[in-house]
Amino acid sequence: MLTAYMHNVSFGVIGMMLYALFISFLQMNGRDDVLKTSLAVMIISNLALDLFFVEVMKSGMGGLGLATSISNILAMVTALFGVLNSEKHKPVVYLHAGDYDFACLPEMAKLGSTQVAFNLAIAFRSFALNILLMKSGGTDAVAVMTVLNMVSCFIGMIPTGIAGTVLMLGSIFNGEKNRRAIEELYVYAMKIAMIMSAVAILLTIIFAPQIAAVFYSSGSLTWSLTIPMLRIFIWFVVFSSVNSIIQKIHQSQGEVLLSNVLSITENLIIVAGAFVLSTAIGTNGVWLAYPVGNIINLGIMFILIWFEIKRRPGTIADLMSVGTKNEIPAVNMYTNEISSTEDVVRTSDEIMNFCTERALSRETGYMAALSVEEMAGNIIRYGFVNKRKHSINVYMIVDNGALTMRIRDDCMMFDTVQYMEQFTQTDKTKNIGIKLVADTAKEMKCQRLIGFNYLTISF
């Protein structure tokens, strides 16, 4: 049984890991349509194949492993359409055979190790829990596990989605050395997570019989086992969200050790808890292990942070381990909101004065002011085209004599760097202002995250 399950799961591991990677790319590319489709493909195919291999083909644990592998591969292939460059869709992040830089592999391996550890731990957890369920409740309990996996895919979007957003925005704020923004992101993410978790818990508890009836006939044994599973398991979402947010805050600062350790311990603790609790109270103990395991993992996280900062965590900054390396003195920071051409002119003048007061060269001040005039001006002319209210945020820091500017807008997806590539060096009359900024800047890059364009320029 173990050999069959592990063998059938193994060939789908690559699909599972690639799909986890593609999810981040889809969010950056604004392809929510492909993301939702791929999730639906994974959930529906997993449920259908579980039932087919277990109930029809009588394949047992090996069938469950095969269903998992096929559903992960199908989801990965579906997501692939959102990370390929095409004439119709111009993604911000896409696969291109000529752009691989193998010199970056060590850093990529370090940053991706958390997801690898998590995926391996998930595979082990799935196998172990199915074994425990088979022993404590037989095939009916294993069938209920199929529902849990499907519900987990839906409800799990709360911690997964919030954590993914925290990781992306946290990485930007960490690059900006904006400690205050990181703390505000943490507080806001926690509030959203608590509200969404409370709604999910309330609805699941109330409508558990109706949800169970979607999968199994009312009054059947499997239906009766599914109802308590839903009402017990759903509590995991609160503690999983807290776990995920804190982990991603650390990961966004390049501190992957905590995330790696907790990604593994979370799943091991759930398995250990399921073994103890199922022995004590039967099948319901497996469902209870999910929230209990996440609570214990929170305690482990608290202790690890305590050791890291060498004092008991008592503030938000302590929990995030945000130190002075992520902080720029307020006197060396500038931020402003732009909503009109008048704001562009005013901001340009303020930036010139800001640079002069901090003893930056006249050329740097001029180019920073020109960047706002050109970039923000173009956003207003071409992005403020519908009746919805738009805004532009300009954020700038001076760190060790170097100037970094970030311009954020909520308009249509637009990659300035990619846009410039279509003009040749001999095309002198096209976008001369943007060209001047691009030629003068040390670095210019664009990102598209959760509906916002981020343009970062370094001088």
N, C-alpha and C positions, 0 to 999 in steps of 0.2 A: 504493500500500500504506500509506504514512504517512497520507495523507488519510483513507482509509477507517477506519483504526484510531483516529485522533484524533477523527474525527467520531462514531464509535460509542461511544467511551469518554466523550466530553464530556457527553452527556445523563445519564449516571449519576453524575457528580461530586457533585451535590447529595445524592443518596441516600447516597453514600459518606461525606460529611462529616456528615450528620445521623445516620447510623448510629454513627459514632465518638462523637458527642455522647450519643446515647441509651445507649450502653454504660455510661458513667459514671452516668447516671441510674438504670439498672437495678440497678447495684451498690448505690447509695444506697438504693434502694427495697426491697432484699432480694429482687428478682425474678430469682433465679438460673435459675428454670425458663424464663422468657422469653428470658434471655440465651443459655442453651444451645440452645434451640430456634432462635433467630435465627442462631446460628453454624452450626448444622446445615443450616438452609435455605440459607445463603450458600455453604457448602462443597459440598453435594450439587448444588445448582443450577448452580454454576460449573463443576463437573466435567462434569455431564451436558450442559450447553449448549456447553462447549468441544468435546466430542466430537461433538455434533450439528452445530454450525456448521462445524467443520473437516472432519470425516470424512464426514458425510452431505451437508451443503449445499455443501461445498467453498468456503467463504467466506474461507478464509485468515486474514490478520491482522485484517481487518474483522470476521470472525466472533468472534475472540478478544476484540476490544473490545466487541462487542455482548453477549457472554456475561458479561463483567465488569460491565457496566452493569446488566444485568437482575438478576444475583445480588445486587449491592449494593442495588438498589431493593427486592427481595424481603426481604432481611435488615432493611432500614430499616422497612418496613411491618410486619414481624413484631415488631420491637422496640417499635414505636409502642404496642402493646397494653400494654406495661409502664410507659408514662409518661402514660397517660390516667387521669383520676380516675373511679372507679366506685363503686357501692354495695358490690361484693364486695371490691375492693381499694382501700385508701386509701394511695396512695403518698406518700412524704415530698416528692419532687420530681415535679411533673407539669406538663403544658402547660395553660395557662388563658388564653383570649383577652383577658380583662380585666386581667391582671396584668403586661402588658409595660411596662417602664420604659425608654424610649428614651434617657434621660439616662445610662444605664449602658453604652450601646453602645461608647464609646471604651475603657473598661476591659475590656469583654467581648472586643472586637476584639484588644486587646493580649494577653490571656490565651489566646485561641483561635488566635492567629497561629501558634503552634507546630504545632498539628494541621493547619492549612491548608497550611503549608509542607511538612509531612511527607506529606500526601496528594498534593500536586502532584508532589513528588519521587518518590513511589511510582508514580504514573501514568507519569512519564517513564522510570523504571527498567524497568517492565514492558514498555513498547514497545521500548526499546533492547535489552533482553536477548532478546526474541523475534526481533528482527532478526538479532542475532549468532548465535543458535541456528539460525535458518533457513539462515544462510550456512555454519555449521560442521558441522551435522548433519542439516539438512533437516527434514521434517515429523516424523520420529521424535523428534528432539531437542526440537522444540516440544511434542510430546505428553508427553515426560518433564517438561517445564516445568509442565504441568498437574498432575502428581503433586506436584512441588515446592511449588506453590501450595497444594495441599490439605494436605500434610504441614506446611507452614509455618503454616497456620491452626491446626492442632492444637498443634504444638510451640511455635509463637509465643505460645501462651497463657501460657507460662512467663515470658518477659520482659514481655509485655503485662500479664498479671495482676498480677505483682509490682510493676511500675512504676506501674500504676494505683492499687494499694493504697498505695504509697509516696507518691504525689502527694496522695491524700486525707488520709492520716494526717499527712503532713508539713505540709500546709496547716493542720491543726488544731494541731499542736505549734508551728508558726511563729506562729500567732495567740496561743498561750499563752506565747510567748517562752521555750519550754522547750528550750534548746540540748541539754541532756543527752538528752532524749527523741529529738530528731532524730538525734543520733549513734548512739543505741542502735537506732533504726529502721534506719539505714543498715547497721550491722553485722549485724543480724538478717536483713534483706532479702538481703544478700550471701550469708550462710550458706545460706539457703533456696534461693537461686538456684543456688548451686554444687552442692548436693545434687540438686536436681531436674534440673539440666542433665546431671550425671554419669549419672544413671539413664537419661535420655532418650538420651544418646549411646550408652551401653552396649547398650541394648535395640535401638536402630536399627541399629547395626553388626552385631549378632548375627542379627537377624531381617530384614535387608534383602531377601534373596531372597523370603521369605514375604510381606513388605509389597508388593514389586514384583508378585508374583503375584496380589495382590488386584485390581490394575488391568489387567495385561496377561498374556497366556498365557506360561507358563514356556517358556523356550527361544527366544522371539521376540526380534527385534532390539530392540524397544522395552523389553522386560523386561530384557535384558542391559545396556541403557544406564541403566535406572532404578536398578539396584543400586549402581554406583559413585556416582551422584548422591546417593543417600541417605547413603552412608558418608562422603562429602566434605562435603556441605551441612550435615549435622547439627551440625558443630562450631561453626556460627555462634551457637548458642543461648547458649553460655558468654559470649562477648564482647558479644553483643547485650544480655544481661541486665545486665552491668556498665555498659555504655553507658546503658541505659534508667534504671537506678537512680540514677546520678549526675545525669543530666539532670533527672529528676523531683524530686530533692532540691532542685536549683536552682530549678526551676519553682515548687515549692511555696513558695519564699521570694519569689516575684514576679520572679525573675531569668530572663526568658524569652529573652534574647539568645543565651545559650549553647545552649539547646535548639533555637532556630530555626536557628542556624548548623549545628549538628551534625545536625539532621534532614535538612537539604539535602545537606551534605557526605557523609553516610553513603551515600546513594543514588547520588550522583555518583561517589564512589570505587568503589562496587561496579560501576557501569557501566564506568568507566575500567579497573578491574582485569580485568573480564570481557573487554574488548577486547584487552588485552595478553596475558592468560593463554590466551584461546581461540586467539589467533594462534600462541602458542607450543606449546600442548599439546592443542588441539582443544576439543571440547565440555566435557570435564571442567574446563577452565579457567574456564568460566562458573560452575560449581558452587563451585569453589575461591574465586572472587571474593567470595562471601558472608562466610566467616570472615575472609579476608584484609582485606576492606574494613572490617569491624568492628574488627579489630586496629589498622589505620591510623587509624581514627576515634578510637579510644581515645588514641592518641598525640597527635592534634590536640587532643583535649579536655584532655589533660595540659598541653600548651603554652599553650592559651587560659587555663586556670586559673592557670598560672605568671605570665602577663602580668597577670591580674586582681589577684592578691594580691601581685605584685611579689617573689616568692621561689619557689623550687622547692617544690612541694607535698610535705610530708613527714609529715603527719598526716591523720586522718580529717576533722578540722575544716577543714584546708586544701583537701582535695578537694571538700568541700561548700561552701567559702567561707562558712562560718558564722561570723559576727562577733559582737561584743558586742551588736549590736542585737537578737539573738535570745536574749539571756541576761538572766535576772532573778537578782539575788543570792539565794543559798540562804536567807538570813534572811527574805526577803519571799515565800517559797514555802511552801505547806502541802499535804500529800497524805496520804491515809489510805484504807484498805480497810474496807468495811463488809459484813458478812455476817449481821447480826442486829439486832434492835431495840435491844439493849444497846449495840451499836457506834454506832447512830444517836445515842443520848443522849450517849455519850462524845464523839463527833465534834462534836456541837453545842456542848458545853461548851468543847472545845478551840478551836473556831472563834471563840467569844466572846472567849476569852483572847488568841488570835492577833490579833484586830482591836484589842483594847484595848492590847496591847503595842506596836502599830504606830501608835498615836495616831489611829486611825480613829474616827469618831463612834460614839456608843453606838447610834444608830439603825441605822447600817450593820452593826455587829456583830450586833445583834438580828435584822435581816432576813436576814443570811447564815446565822445559826444556824437561823432559822425555815425557810429554804429547804431546808436539809439535812433537818430534821425532816419537813417536808411531802413533799418529792420522794423522798428515800430511803425514808421510811416507806411511801409509796404503792408504791414499787417492790417492797419486801419483801412487802407485803400482797397485791398483785395480780400480781407478776411471779415471785415464788418459789413457783410453784404445782406444778411437777413435781418429780420425784425428782433431777433433775440439779442439781449444785452450781452456784449462781450467786454473783456478786460485784458489788459496787458500788465504784467508785473516785471519790473526791472530790479534786479538784485546785484550788488557789486561789492567786492571785498578787496582790500589791499593787504597782502601777506608777504612780508619780507621783500617789499619793494615791487612785487609783481601784482598786476591788476587782473582780476577775473570778473567777467560780467555774465549774468544769466538772464535771458529774456524769456518769459513764459507767457503763452497766450492760449485761449480756449477756442480758437477758430478751427477751420478745416485742417486736416493733416497736411503739413508742408515741410519738406526737408530742404533747407537752404543749400546745404553742401551738395546734395544730390542734384538740385536744380542748377547749380553753377556748372556742373560737369557737362551739361549739354551745349555750353558755349565754348568755342575755340578761342585760343589766345589771339587770333587775328580779328575776332569779332569785337572790335574796340568800342562800339557804340552801345552794346547791350549791358544794362545793369552796371554801369560804371561805378556807382557808389558801393554796391555790394562787393564788386570785384576789388575795389580799393581796400575795403575792410578785410576781405579774405586774404589779400596779398600781404597786408601789414600784420595781421594777427599771428601769434605763435601757433595757435591751435583754434579751430572752430569745428564744433560738432553739434549734431541735432539728435534729439530723442523724442519719441511720441509715447507718452505714458498716460493711461486712463483719461483720455480725451484732451490732453494738453500737449502743446508743442514746447519743447525746451531747447533753446539755442544757447550754447555756452561758448564764450569767446575769451581767450586768454591773450594778454598783451605782455 
